[in-house]
Amino acid sequence: MNDVTITHIRQRAYELFLQRGSAPGDDLRDWLRAEQEVREQKRGHRGPARLADFTRCGKVTDSDGCDIENPT
């Protein structure tokens, strides 16, 4: 990942933080969602990025529903 991509992810994660009312505690979830959005945009998806449900059951999951924090 280059510096420009990381900057975009950081900016988007901050936007997500603000949208949540600046409440602490979900920084990893914000970062992962921002990273997914930026990667999808970089691949050329048109319109807003479509995201998988990263917060199923209160867990951080990938697009296949696998637990990222505790992979099995």
N, C-alpha and C positions, 0 to 999 in steps of 0.2 A: 504494500500500500504506500502510495506517495504522500508527501506533505499536504498537497491540495486535497486529497481524499480525506485524510485525517481531519483537516480543518473543516471540511463540509460535514463530516460526521459529528464533530464537536459542536458545530453551530446548530445542527438539527437536534442533537441530544439536549442542548440548552433550550431550544424552542419547546421540545416535549416537556421538559422540566417546568417551564413557565406555564404551559397549557394545563399541567396538573396542579397548578396553584402554588408552585415553588415548594412543595412539601418534600422533605428529605426522605431518603430510604429506598428509592427506586432508581438510583443512578445506573445500575447495571442494565436494568430493563430498558431505560431510556437509550442507553448507548447501543444496545443490541438492535433495538427497533430502528434507530437512526442509521446504523451501519447497514441494515437490510434495505432500507429505503434508498440510501445513497448508492449501494451496489446495483439495485434494480434500475435506478435512473441512469447509472453509468452504462448498463447493458443496453440502454435504448428503449426501455419501456415508455410508452406514451401515456400521458396523463398522470394522475397521482399513483404512487406506488401502491400495489395491493399487497397487504401483509398477511402472513399466516397468523394464527392466534398464538402469540408468544406468551400469553399469560394464562393459558388453560389451567384451571385448578390452582391458581396462585403460584404456579411454577414457571420458570423461564424455559421455554421449549423451542426447538427448531421447527422448520416448516413441516416436518413429518410427525411432530408431536413428541419427539424424544426429549427427555429431560436433559438440558444442557448442564445444569449444576451437578447432577448426579446421574451420569449416563450409565445405562446397564446393557 
